Amino acid sequence: MVRSQSVAGGEGDKRGGIFNGAYSRKKLVHDQGTEFASATVSRFCNTHGVAIENQRANPVERKVQELKNLLRVYLQNKPATLWDLYLPQALACTRARRNAATGGIA
């Protein structure tokens, strides 16, 4: 999934070209796909001042990843199609954990 945010007042690339408005973007949020790891994309973003942000830096994405990992544990030696039956247990586990940094419930 790719999302971008326009710079305030930006209306796209007035010069035209193959990027059709990419010059008005200030941030590229990506999912670590190989197409975003290329030197060409990095060079383009650096040249045009586009910040690159990995989705995994997002706290919501970290929680989703944690939930997926718990479901993998619950589903060991079981069909993966049963994930919805174990979701309430996995959610309860994540909600009851203490945060090591803050001491509060995560």
C-alpha positions in Angstrom: 0.0 0.0 0.0 1.3 3.5 -0.9 0.1 6.7 0.6 1.4 10.2 0.0 0.5 13.6 1.3 0.6 16.8 -0.8 2.5 19.8 0.3 0.0 22.6 1.4 -1.2 24.3 -1.7 0.5 21.9 -4.1 -1.4 21.2 -7.3 1.0 18.6 -8.8 3.8 19.0 -11.2 3.2 22.0 -13.4 5.9 20.9 -15.8 4.2 17.6 -16.6 6.3 14.5 -17.1 6.0 10.9 -16.1 5.6 11.5 -12.4 2.3 13.5 -12.7 2.4 15.4 -9.5 5.0 13.5 -7.6 7.0 16.7 -7.2 4.2 18.0 -4.9 4.6 15.2 -2.4 6.4 15.6 0.9 6.3 12.0 2.3 6.2 8.5 0.8 4.9 5.8 3.2 5.7 2.3 2.0 5.6 -1.3 3.1 9.3 -2.2 2.4 8.5 -3.6 -1.0 11.5 -4.1 -3.2 10.3 -1.4 -5.6 10.9 1.2 -2.8 14.3 -0.1 -1.8 16.0 0.7 -5.2 18.7 3.3 -5.5 16.6 5.0 -8.2 13.7 5.7 -5.9 16.1 6.8 -3.1 17.9 9.2 -5.5 14.6 10.6 -6.8 13.2 11.2 -3.2 16.5 12.8 -2.1 16.6 15.0 -5.2 13.0 16.2 -4.8 12.9 16.4 -1.0 10.5 13.6 -0.5 10.8 11.9 2.9 10.6 8.1 3.0 8.8 6.5 5.9 8.6 2.8 6.6 5.1 1.7 7.8 6.7 -0.4 10.5 7.8 2.8 12.2 4.0 3.4 12.9 2.8 2.2 16.3 -0.3 0.8 14.8 1.7 -1.3 12.4 3.8 -2.6 15.4 0.6 -3.6 17.2 -0.7 -5.4 14.1 2.6 -7.3 13.8 2.5 -8.2 17.5 -1.0 -9.6 17.0 0.0 -11.6 14.0 2.9 -13.1 15.9 0.6 -14.1 18.8 -1.9 -15.7 16.3 1.0 -17.7 14.8 1.7 -19.1 18.3 -1.9 -19.9 19.0 -2.3 -21.6 15.6 0.8 -23.9 15.8 -0.3 -27.3 14.5 -3.7 -26.0 13.6 -5.2 -24.8 10.3 -4.5 -21.1 9.6 -8.2 -20.7 8.7 -9.1 -20.8 12.4 -7.4 -17.5 13.1 -10.7 -15.8 13.9 -11.4 -18.2 16.7 -8.2 -17.3 18.4 -8.4 -13.6 17.8 -10.2 -12.8 21.1 -7.5 -14.6 23.1 -4.7 -12.8 21.2 -6.4 -9.4 21.8 -6.8 -10.2 25.5 -3.1 -11.1 25.7 -2.0 -7.8 24.0 -4.3 -5.7 26.2 -3.1 -7.3 29.4 0.6 -6.9 28.8 2.7 -4.4 30.7 4.8 -1.9 28.8 8.5 -2.4 29.8 9.3 1.3 29.2 6.3 2.9 31.0 5.2 0.2 33.4 1.6 0.7 32.2 -0.7 -1.7 30.4 0.2 -1.6 26.7 
